C-alpha cells in the first residue's frame, strides 16, 4: 500500500512538472535571444504565471538558465555591433531592447514583508540595463558623428551632451536603489555594490570628458544615506574616480 502511495505521489509530481514545462516555453536552446524572443518571454512572465507561482530565479537549478538568457548582454551586442544593419535599424532594435528591459524591471521588482522577493534577479536585470543603455548611447553617438559634416559644430555638441546627460542620469537611477537598501539581503547588497564598481567605472573610462557633477552630488547624498559598509566603499570609489577627473580638468 505504501509503495502504491509513493508511486502515485511521484507520478503526480512528474505530471505537475510536465504541465509547468509545457505552460512556460522559453527558447533556452537558442544561444542568443532577439527582440522576438524577449516579446514571447515577457508575455509569458507577465500573463501565464499564477499569483502564487514563483518566477524563474538564479537559485533554481532548472530555471537559472532563463534568467541568464534574459540578462545576457551578448543578446543586444551582436545586433547593435552588426555594421551590416544601418543606424536606423540598429537604433530601432536598441529601443526595443530598452523597452523590454523596463518590462523586466517591473516583473522582478517585487517586495514581500519588506524584502525583495527576487533581489538577485532584479540586480541582474538592472546591470543588464546599464550595459544596454551604454551600448545604445554608443550607437547614437556614432550615428551623430557619421552624419555630421563637422563634429565640432555647436548643434552637434549640444545634441551629444543632451544624450550624455540623459545616459548619466539613467545610471544615477541605479544609485536610487540605496533608498530601499534594507529590502536587500546582505549578499544582494554585495552584488549591488559590485554593480557600482563595474558599470560606473566602465562608463567613466569610456567617456572621461563627460560632466559627472550631478552623478557626484547623488553619490555623495547616497553615501550619507546608506548604512551598508560594502555599499559605502563602492560609493567612495566612485566619488574618488569623479573627483580625479575633475582635478585633471582643473590642472
C-alpha positions in Angstrom: 0.0 0.0 0.0 2.8 2.4 0.9 4.6 1.6 -2.4 1.5 2.5 -4.3 1.1 5.7 -2.4 4.7 6.7 -3.1 4.3 5.8 -6.8 1.1 8.0 -7.1 2.9 10.9 -5.4 5.8 10.6 -7.8 3.5 10.3 -10.7 1.6 13.5 -9.7 4.9 15.4 -9.2 6.1 14.4 -12.7 2.8 15.3 -14.2 2.9 18.7 -12.5 6.5 19.3 -13.7 5.5 18.3 -17.2 2.5 20.7 -17.2 4.7 23.6 -15.9 7.2 22.9 -18.7 4.5 23.0 -21.3 2.9 26.1 -19.8 6.1 28.1 -19.8 8.0 27.6 -23.1 11.2 29.7 -23.1 13.7 29.3 -26.0 16.6 28.3 -23.8 18.1 26.1 -26.6 18.9 29.3 -28.5 22.4 30.7 -27.9 21.2 34.3 -28.2 17.7 35.9 -27.8 16.4 38.5 -30.2 13.7 41.0 -29.6 11.0 38.5 -30.7 12.2 36.0 -28.1 12.0 38.8 -25.5 8.5 39.6 -26.7 7.4 36.0 -26.0 9.4 35.6 -22.8 8.0 38.8 -21.2 4.4 37.9 -22.2 4.9 34.5 -20.6 6.4 36.1 -17.4 3.6 38.6 -17.2 0.5 36.7 -18.0 0.9 32.9 -17.7 2.3 32.8 -14.1 -0.3 32.2 -11.3 -0.2 34.7 -8.4 1.4 32.1 -6.1 3.8 30.8 -8.8 7.5 31.8 -8.5 9.1 33.5 -11.4 12.4 32.0 -12.7 15.3 32.5 -10.3 19.0 32.2 -10.3 18.8 29.8 -7.3 16.6 27.3 -9.1 18.9 24.9 -11.0 16.4 24.3 -13.8 15.2 27.9 -14.1 18.5 29.6 -13.7 19.2 29.5 -17.4 16.1 31.5 -18.2 17.3 34.4 -16.1 20.8 34.1 -17.6 19.3 34.2 -21.1 17.2 37.3 -20.2 20.2 39.1 -18.9 22.9 38.1 -21.4 24.4 41.3 -22.8 25.5 39.4 -25.9 21.8 39.3 -27.0 21.9 43.0 -27.9 25.7 43.4 -28.6 25.7 41.0 -31.6 23.0 43.1 -33.2 24.0 46.6 -32.2 27.6 45.9 -33.3 26.4 44.5 -36.7 27.6 47.0 -39.3 25.5 45.2 -42.0 22.5 46.9 -40.4 22.1 50.6 -40.9 21.8 53.0 -38.0 18.0 53.3 -38.2 17.6 49.5 -37.9 20.0 49.2 -35.0 18.6 52.2 -33.1 15.1 50.7 -33.5 16.3 47.4 -32.1 18.1 49.2 -29.3 14.9 51.0 -28.3 13.0 47.7 -28.3 15.6 46.1 -26.1 15.3 49.0 -23.7 11.6 48.7 -23.6 11.9 45.0 -22.8 14.4 45.8 -20.1 11.9 48.2 -18.4 9.3 45.4 -18.5 11.8 43.0 -16.9 12.4 45.5 -14.2 8.7 45.7 -13.4 8.4 41.9 -13.4 11.2 41.3 -10.9 10.7 44.3 -8.7 8.5 42.6 -6.1 8.7 43.0 -2.3 7.2 40.9 0.4 7.4 41.6 4.2 9.9 44.4 3.4 12.3 42.3 1.3 12.8 41.9 -2.4 11.4 38.5 -3.5 13.8 38.5 -6.5 16.7 40.6 -5.3 19.4 38.8 -7.2 17.4 38.7 -10.4 16.4 42.3 -10.1 20.0 43.3 -9.8 21.0 41.1 -12.8 18.2 42.9 -14.8 19.4 46.3 -13.6 23.0 45.6 -14.6 22.0 44.2 -17.9 20.2 47.6 -18.4 23.2 49.7 -17.6 25.3 47.9 -20.1 22.4 48.1 -22.7 22.0 51.8 -22.2 25.7 52.5 -22.7 25.7 50.4 -25.9 22.6 52.3 -27.2 24.3 55.6 -26.5 27.5 54.5 -28.2 25.4 53.7 -31.3 23.6 57.1 -31.2 27.0 58.8 -30.7 28.5 57.0 -33.7 25.5 57.9 -35.8 25.7 61.6 -34.9 29.4 61.7 -35.9 28.8 59.7 -39.1 26.1 62.0 -40.3 27.7 65.3 -39.3 29.8 67.3 -41.6 31.5 69.0 -38.7 31.7 67.1 -35.3 32.8 70.3 -33.6 29.6 72.2 -34.7 27.8 73.6 -31.6 24.5 72.0 -32.6 26.2 68.6 -32.8 27.9 69.1 -29.4 24.5 70.1 -27.8 22.9 67.0 -29.2 25.6 64.8 -27.9 25.7 66.5 -24.5 22.0 66.2 -24.1 22.1 62.4 -24.8 25.1 62.0 -22.5 23.3 63.9 -19.7 20.3 61.5 -20.1 22.6 58.5 -20.0 24.4 59.6 -16.8 21.1 60.4 -15.1 19.8 56.9 -16.0 22.9 55.5 -14.4 22.1 57.6 -11.4 18.8 55.8 -11.1 20.7 52.7 -10.1 22.0 54.7 -7.1 18.4 55.4 -6.1 18.1 51.8 -5.1 20.0 52.7 -1.9 16.9 54.5 -0.6 15.4 51.0 -0.2 18.6 49.1 0.7 17.0 47.3 3.7 14.9 45.4 1.2 18.1 43.6 0.0 19.7 40.7 1.8 23.4 41.1 2.7 24.6 39.0 -0.3 22.5 41.1 -2.6 24.0 44.3 -1.2 27.4 42.9 -2.1 26.2 42.3 -5.7 24.6 45.7 -5.8 28.0 47.3 -4.8 29.8 45.3 -7.4 27.5 46.9 -10.0 28.7 50.3 -8.9 32.3 49.2 -9.1 31.9 47.6 -12.5 29.4 49.6 -14.6 30.1 53.1 -13.4 33.8 52.6 -13.8 33.2 51.4 -17.3 31.1 54.5 -18.1 33.7 56.9 -16.8 36.5 55.1 -18.7 34.6 55.2 -22.0 33.6 58.8 -21.6 36.1 60.6 -19.3 35.2 64.1 -20.6 31.5 63.9 -19.7 30.0 66.1 -17.0 29.6 63.9 -13.9 28.8 66.7 -11.4 25.1 65.6 -11.0 26.2 62.0 -10.5 28.8 63.1 -8.0 26.2 65.0 -6.0 23.9 62.0 -6.0 26.8 59.6 -4.9 27.6 62.0 -2.0 23.9 62.1 -1.0 23.6 58.3 -1.1 26.9 57.9 0.9 25.2 59.8 3.7 22.1 57.7 3.5 23.5 54.2 3.2 24.2 52.1 6.3 26.0 49.3 4.4 29.8 49.3 4.8 30.1 47.4 1.4 28.0 50.0 -0.5 29.8 52.9 1.2 33.2 51.5 -0.1 31.9 51.4 -3.6 30.3 54.8 -3.4 33.6 56.2 -2.1 35.5 54.6 -5.0 33.0 56.2 -7.5 33.4 59.6 -5.8 37.2 59.3 -6.0 37.0 58.5 -9.7 34.9 61.5 -10.5 37.0 63.8 -8.3 40.1 62.6 -10.0 38.6 63.5 -13.4 37.6 66.9 -12.1 41.1 67.6 -10.7 42.6 66.7 -14.1 40.3 69.2 -15.8 41.4 71.9 -13.3 45.1 71.2 -13.8 
